[in-house]
Amino acid sequence: MGLELYLDLLSQPCRAVYIFAKKNGIPFELRPVELLKGQHHSDAFAQVNPLRKVPALKDGDFTLAESVAILLYLSRKYEVPDHWYPQDLQARARVDEYLAWQHTALRSSCTRAMWQKMMFPVFLGEQVPPETLASTLAELDRCLQLLEDKFLKDQDFVAGPHISVADLVAITELMHPVSAGCQVFKSRPKLAAWRQRVEVEVGKDLFQEAHAAVMKVKDLPPADPATKEKLQPSVQVLLQ
Amino acid sequence: MGLELYLDMLSQPCRAVYIFAKKNRIPFELRPVDLLKGQHLSDAFAQVNPLKKVPALKDGDFTLAESVAILLYLTRKYKVPDHWYPQDVQARALVDEYLAWQHTTLRRSCLRALWHKVMFPVFLGEPVSPEMLAATLAELDVTVQLLEDKFLQNKAFLIGPHISLADLVAITELMHPVGAGCQVFEGRPKLAAWRQRVEAAVGEDLFQEAHEVIMKAKESPPADPTVKQKLMPAVLAMIG
């Protein structure tokens, strides 16, 4: 059994891994894990990732969690073009810096924005206090400003003149609030231009394919009571 | 000007960077940044790290934030022994996996435990409700259990037979609640044994030196009102 990637394209980090693997022609079996059906909580999936999260990788007997670890593993094993994770010490450090920062910053605010603006009210039928949503959107705004000012600056891509895994992680994160109707690129021409460059580098078809599922989430019918019950405990933390 | 490391040993990630640099005899100028005086919020420090956090690195004109990025930069530039970040693709992936996972889990719950149990009441003079503290300590318990069950398992160190960056990051995180008086190793013989091994591998003197400040956290004099006002927003953002 070759490389298996356990993904739900609803998930930002899954999209980054999917785009990376496809773009680099890395052969893999796609193992879908439907988050909205709670499939990540199954005992079977826990064998692959005891942390019960996607993405997860299985390569023979070797299992691996965490999208950053997976992206770096794939970069090394499949010897992808240098720009994805440059050999140059300082360029690589810039990629590492973004990949570390995003966990508690952009990733967090994008997830909360999408869930509080869309998933809770539309899918789970749960009202979110306006102050909570406002605070989340303010935090998202702050992170976007940092992305622009500290990371992107006047460069073409997050870590320098070429696209890297940092850009893939960043763009897939930003598409989360976009899918919920947040105009993250409006009035941010620098960021909008960067987005265009990333989409061109990735390839428009692949980019759209990876984002088809999340862009349709707002049209989902409300969750049935059984699904709601299953999902509710684990998503309450996203209301904070 | 050679390598400069901007650190406050109160901070978990600063301790990991300090221990790593000292253990590997990496020559550097220590630039102290006193967090409890709000020095990380100064304009001068923002020139080094616009994210206003420690640790930060300056190497000539090159500045770098994020402890994981800093540890990896030092690993590569100073060609440290292989076990810290093994060449082997799978072993390296396991280090990456821990370094990615910890941001939103152990790091977070250790930080909250210190602040809710000690720093809020003692330093900031802000009481913390028993329910809040109980919830924080319960969360800490869950993540420490995950550390044992998913990462350490029956190995000598987190990723295998030798100490790596993962162990340094983990142990310095756990010393946060220890400094707050939480008995994280009690009733956890496996983890306690791992701690002993990590301390021995690092060297007892260096380990103690790095942890002098955190072990005295309970004796922090109360902040004066101006400092408290300055720090509150950043503290709330950090542990939110």
Interface residues (C-beta under 8 A of the other chain):
Chain A: P50 L51 F62 L64 A65 E66 S67 V68 A69 I70 L72 Y73 R76 K77 L89 Q90 R92 A93 D96 E97 L99 A100 W101 H103 T104 S108 L146 D149 K150 Q240
Chain B: P50 L51 F62 L64 A65 E66 S67 V68 A69 L72 Y73 R76 K77 V89 Q90 R92 A93 L94 D96 E97 L99 A100 W101 H103 T104 R108 L146 D149 K150 G240
